Amino acid sequence: MRYEYMFPDQIRKSIDENTPVVMALGVIEYHAEHLCTGVDTLVVQGALEMLEKEMEVIILPPFWFGAGSYAVSGPERKGGMHIDSGVLNTFARQLFYNLLRIGFRNINLFYHHQSENFASGMPNDLAFRLAAKQEIFAFLDREKGDGWWGEDKASANYYAEHDAGTDPFSWIRVEPFMSAEAQAQWPIDHAGEQETSLMMAFAPEGVDMKRFDDKYWYAQHAPKANMEYANKAKAFILTDLKKRLSK
């Protein structure tokens, strides 16, 4: 279900059933000449729309304007955008505040940009990951008051819930689009064979190999992109996402 098309009774039903709420967390970034600027958002959004045909999910409108950085290229005449992570954190806190007040407790954001650095984090995902914890704490403090964890006997189950992934701090998850297992089989690149193939799989209208320019070192293997690679990666990623959302 697309959130913007849902009626209030459908929203209430989804809250009661703890239906996964999903969102593509993306950036606008230069990806050489043969790919459009929305790659990191489009591959995630495309996968979520495919996943919707296989399981019940609520798809929030994608977030496009992340911390893309200008490490690949400046924005002049190439279209990339970079929003400071401090601004993103403020926005993300407001987003999560609203989603929690609506009643959602199974919120999942998936990102692709720089996700090979998930263990240490990068500005885009860290802004949202920090906001998630900040707003969950703030929500619990407002609802239960000081000492909610230490004095509420219901918290005695906290560690068991944590191990099961059902504790309050699991209400909002910000995770890489491609899991470690997926990345091991299809290592991430920038506008090369892997990313061009992912676009062929999830957003083919954003690929035009006639525009390819071999002057960029990072994109030199893009001509190797192919549908066999694309379809294998797509099948694995969709199965993996479905498994992660079914926990």
Residue pairs with C-beta under 8 A, 6 or more apart in sequence:
1 10
1 14
1 52
1 56
1 57
1 58
1 59
2 58
2 59
3 21
3 58
3 59
3 60
3 61
4 61
6 14
6 58
11 102
11 103
12 103
14 21
14 58
14 104
15 102
15 103
15 104
15 105
17 56
18 105
18 106
19 56
19 57
19 58
19 106
20 55
20 56
20 57
20 58
20 106
20 108
20 245
21 57
21 58
21 60
21 99
21 104
21 106
21 107
21 108
22 48
22 51
22 57
22 58
22 59
22 60
22 108
22 109
22 110
22 245
23 59
23 60
23 61
23 62
23 63
23 107
23 108
23 109
23 110
24 41
24 44
24 45
24 48
24 62
24 63
24 109
24 110
24 111
25 41
25 44
25 62
25 63
25 66
25 109
25 110
25 111
25 124
25 125
25 128
25 174
26 38
26 40
26 41
26 42
26 44
26 45
26 62
26 63
26 64
26 66
26 111
26 112
26 113
27 40
27 41
27 64
27 65
27 66
27 67
27 68
27 81
27 82
27 113
27 124
28 37
28 38
28 41
28 64
28 65
28 66
28 68
28 79
28 80
28 81
29 37
29 39
29 40
29 68
29 69
29 72
29 80
29 81
29 113
30 37
30 72
30 73
30 75
30 78
30 79
30 80
31 37
31 39
31 72
31 190
31 191
31 195
31 219
32 191
32 212
32 213
32 216
32 218
32 219
32 222
33 211
33 212
33 213
33 216
34 191
34 196
34 207
34 208
34 209
34 210
34 211
34 212
34 213
34 219
34 222
35 191
35 195
35 196
35 199
35 206
35 207
36 42
36 206
36 207
37 79
37 80
38 64
38 203
38 206
39 112
39 191
39 195
39 198
39 199
39 203
39 206
40 68
40 111
40 112
40 113
41 62
41 63
41 64
41 112
42 199
42 202
42 203
42 206
43 112
43 177
43 195
43 198
43 199
43 201
43 202
43 203
44 62
44 110
44 111
44 112
44 177
44 202
45 62
45 202
45 203
46 201
46 202
46 203
47 110
47 177
47 202
47 234
47 237
47 238
47 241
48 57
48 59
48 110
48 241
49 59
50 202
50 234
50 238
51 57
51 238
51 241
51 242
51 245
52 59
54 238
54 242
55 242
55 245
55 246
57 245
65 81
65 83
66 83
66 88
66 111
66 113
66 124
67 82
67 83
67 84
67 85
67 88
67 122
67 123
67 124
67 127
68 80
68 81
68 82
68 83
68 113
68 124
69 82
69 123
70 80
70 82
72 80
72 190
72 218
73 80
74 80
75 81
75 82
85 123
85 124
85 126
85 127
86 127
88 123
88 124
88 127
88 128
88 131
89 127
89 128
89 130
89 131
92 127
92 128
92 131
92 132
93 131
93 134
93 135
95 131
96 107
96 131
96 132
96 135
96 136
96 172
97 135
97 138
97 139
99 107
99 172
100 135
100 136
100 139
100 171
100 172
101 139
104 171
105 171
106 171
107 171
107 172
107 173
108 172
108 173
108 175
108 244
108 245
109 128
109 172
109 173
109 174
109 175
110 175
110 176
110 177
110 241
111 124
111 125
111 128
111 174
111 175
111 176
111 177
112 176
112 177
112 178
113 122
113 124
113 125
114 122
114 124
114 125
115 125
115 176
115 177
115 178
115 183
115 188
116 183
116 187
116 188
118 125
118 175
118 176
118 180
121 129
125 174
125 176
128 174
129 174
132 172
132 173
132 174
133 169
135 172
136 168
136 169
136 171
136 172
140 148
140 149
140 168
141 148
144 152
148 155
149 155
149 158
158 167
161 167
162 169
162 170
165 247
175 244
176 183
177 237
177 241
178 186
178 188
178 237
179 240
179 244
181 240
182 233
182 236
182 237
182 240
185 233
185 236
186 194
186 197
186 198
186 229
186 233
186 236
187 194
188 194
188 195
189 195
189 218
189 221
190 218
190 219
191 216
191 218
191 219
191 222
192 218
192 219
192 220
192 221
192 222
192 224
192 225
193 221
193 222
193 224
193 225
193 229
194 225
194 229
194 233
196 207
196 209
196 219
196 222
196 225
197 225
197 226
197 227
197 229
197 230
197 233
198 230
198 233
198 234
199 206
199 207
200 207
200 225
200 226
200 227
200 230
201 227
201 230
201 231
201 233
201 234
202 234
207 225
209 222
209 223
209 225
212 219
212 222
212 223
213 219
214 220
